[in-house]
Amino acid sequence: MVVKCSNCPLRKCTYFVDMTEAEVQFMLQFKAGELAVGPGTQILMEGSNSPQLYTVLEGMGTRYKTLEDGQRQVINFLFPGDFIGLQAGVMGEMKHSVESSTKMVLCVFNRADVWNMFKSHPDRAFDLTWIAAVEEHFLGETLITVGQRDAGQRVAWALLRIHHRLRAVGLEKDGAVPLAFRQQDLADALGLSLVHTNKTLARLRDGKLASWANGTLTILDRKALADYAGTAPEPLERRPLI
């Protein structure tokens, strides 16, 4: 059954900014349907000009680029509430690919309707621009992490950010969140080898800072992990939901 925007479970999360009644009514018209996919499904392909845009309603995925030698570079991870496909909507084609890591349910929007949003609903269009700006900021923060933090700090920083993000959308239970990615995905995103990433995760586990096993991430000591990463466990800034 298709979830109506007026009953969207993500709207219950305090992480997302409240919508006005007018915004909800617009989203009811803007949403074209839903798409359910299994793990390992390529949702968007680099170089494609998909006519559709998506918001992650359930599940997790990865954004990645394929290098000339065929290797895959993970850019970042996708979680409930994330918007996908804006590049194709603005630039005409995707500059990276998107793949599901778990079963996913996606809210589907027609790309052609984005321009109507800018003309008729500038408040929602501003939200879309805000989301793009936050994505740029996050990539800058990731670049700083890769360039200035050592391997242990990189992994600690990433685990903190991921856990915090999943907790914000209500997926935490007893300090643990589901995390369906491979260690190789994390290694790729942080510019580390798989062996180095595995050893670093073992050190964090042995130091009782964090544990990632059997698809579950548990933060055992948030402050100590943040200190180790050289960051602060600050609350996430509330964001719009498209």
LUMLUMDO-352845 format. One line per 8 residues: their letters; for each residue x negated, y, z of C-alpha. Coordinates in steps of 0.05 Angstrom, whole numbers, always signed. Each point is the difference from the previous one (the first is absolute). Example, Ala and Ser with C-alpha at 12.3 -4.5 7.8 and 13.67 -1.06 7.14 Angstrom:
2
AS	-246/-90/+156 | -27/+69/-13 .
end
This chain:
242
MVVKCSNC	+0/+0/+0 | -28/+68/-20 | -13/+45/+60 | +33/+68/-5 | -43/+60/+17 | +51/+20/+52 | -14/-66/+36 | -75/-5/-13 .
PLRKCTYF	-34/-33/+59 | -63/+42/-11 | +40/+63/+18 | +4/-27/+71 | -75/+6/+8 | -21/+66/+33 | -61/-1/-46 | +44/+26/-57 .
VDMTEAEV	+29/+69/-2 | +76/+2/+6 | +40/+11/-64 | +56/+49/-7 | +68/-26/-23 | -12/+34/-67 | -67/-36/-7 | +32/-67/+16 .
QFMLQFKA	+54/+12/-53 | -53/+17/-51 | -40/-63/+17 | +63/-42/-10 | +2/+26/-71 | -75/-2/-11 | -8/-73/+20 | +11/-45/-59 .
GELAVGPG	-3/-67/+36 | -48/-47/+35 | -54/-48/-22 | -21/-62/+40 | -67/-32/-17 | -42/-56/+28 | -72/+3/+23 | -52/+12/-55 .
TQILMEGS	+48/+36/-47 | -29/+57/-41 | +49/+57/+9 | -36/+53/-39 | -59/-8/-47 | -57/+49/-12 | +12/+35/-67 | +74/-15/-1 .
NSPQLYTV	+55/+52/-5 | +54/-33/+42 | +68/+33/-5 | +12/-14/+74 | -26/+25/+67 | +6/-36/+66 | +3/+7/+75 | -22/-60/+42 .
LEGMGTRY	+60/-21/+41 | -30/-65/+26 | -67/-35/-5 | -72/+20/-16 | -43/+9/-61 | -65/+27/-27 | -20/+55/-48 | -63/-19/-39 .
KTLEDGQR	-41/+15/-62 | -32/-53/-45 | -72/+15/-16 | -34/-11/-67 | -31/-65/+24 | +68/-26/+22 | -10/+11/+74 | +56/+31/+41 .
QVINFLFP	-9/+62/+43 | +55/+8/+52 | +19/+74/+7 | +47/-7/+59 | +58/-39/+28 | +75/+8/-7 | +50/-3/+58 | +74/+12/+9 .
GDFIGLQA	+18/+72/-18 | -57/+9/-50 | +17/+29/-68 | -28/-34/-62 | -7/+22/-73 | -5/+75/+5 | -62/+0/-44 | +39/-29/-58 .
GVMGEMKH	+56/+48/+13 | -45/+61/-4 | -60/-21/-42 | +36/-47/-48 | -37/-63/+22 | -26/-35/+62 | -73/+11/+18 | +0/-61/+46 .
SVESSTKM	+39/-64/+8 | +48/-22/+56 | +9/-72/+23 | +43/-30/+55 | -37/-35/+57 | +64/-27/+31 | +72/-6/-21 | +22/+71/-13 .
VLCVFNRA	+65/+37/-9 | -6/+65/-39 | +49/+56/-9 | +1/+17/-74 | +5/+69/-30 | +1/+21/-73 | -61/+41/-18 | +41/+46/-46 .
DVWNMFKS	+41/+23/+61 | -61/+29/+35 | +4/+63/-43 | +72/+9/+20 | -23/-3/+72 | -48/+59/-11 | +55/+40/-35 | +60/-16/+44 .
HPDRAFDL	-29/-21/+68 | -64/+39/+13 | +0/-22/+73 | -7/-73/-21 | -50/+19/-54 | -42/+35/+54 | +3/-65/+41 | -27/-37/-60 .
TWIAAVEE	-57/+50/-7 | -14/-6/+74 | -6/-76/-6 | -50/+9/-58 | -41/+49/+42 | -3/-48/+59 | -23/-56/-46 | -56/+45/-24 .
HFLGETLI	-19/+17/+72 | -2/-74/+19 | -45/-17/-59 | -47/+56/+23 | +0/-28/+70 | -16/-69/-28 | -58/+29/-41 | -28/+32/+63 .
TVGQRDAG	+6/-67/+36 | -36/-38/-55 | -54/+53/-5 | -13/+18/+72 | +22/-57/+45 | -38/-65/+9 | +32/-68/-13 | +27/-9/+70 .
QRVAWALL	+30/+70/+2 | +31/-9/-69 | +37/-64/+20 | +21/+29/+67 | +26/+63/-33 | +39/-40/-52 | +31/-47/+52 | +22/+59/+42 .
RIHHRLRA	+32/+36/-60 | +35/-63/-25 | +26/-20/+69 | +24/+71/+14 | +36/+3/-67 | +35/-66/+9 | +19/+17/+71 | +31/+65/-25 .
VGLEKDGA	+50/-39/-44 | +20/-46/+57 | -41/-62/-17 | -38/-4/+66 | +18/-53/+51 | -40/-10/+64 | -57/+41/-28 | -5/-41/-65 .
VPLAFRQQ	+21/+16/-71 | +4/-45/-61 | -59/+9/-48 | +3/-44/-62 | -62/+25/-37 | -63/-40/-11 | -66/+19/+33 | -26/+9/-71 .
DLADALGL	+52/+55/-11 | -24/+37/+62 | -72/-10/-20 | +14/+29/-70 | +37/+60/+28 | -58/+16/+47 | -58/-14/-47 | -25/-59/+41 .
SLVHTNKT	-18/-72/-16 | +47/-55/+23 | -54/-29/+44 | -14/+67/+34 | +75/+12/+10 | +9/-69/+30 | -57/+11/+49 | +26/+68/+19 .
LARLRDGK	+69/-26/+14 | -31/-55/+44 | -38/+53/+40 | +64/+41/+10 | +36/-63/+23 | -56/-22/+47 | -3/+71/+28 | +75/-4/+15 .
LASWANGT	+14/+61/-44 | +42/-30/-55 | +20/-68/-29 | +22/-16/-71 | +19/-73/-9 | +55/-41/-33 | +31/+60/-33 | +6/+40/+64 .
LTILDRKA	-39/+61/+23 | -3/+15/+75 | -33/+62/+30 | -27/-23/+67 | -29/+67/+23 | +23/+59/-41 | -42/+54/+33 | -64/-42/+0 .
LADYAGTA	+12/-18/-73 | +10/+73/-18 | -63/+19/+38 | -38/-54/-38 | +27/+26/-66 | -19/+72/+17 | +71/+24/-5 | +60/+16/+44 .
PEPLERRP	+65/-41/+6 | +43/+60/-21 | +74/-8/-17 | +17/-3/-74 | +30/+63/-29 | +73/-10/-17 | +12/-7/-75 | +58/+4/-49 .
LI	+33/-63/-26 | +18/-4/-74 .
end
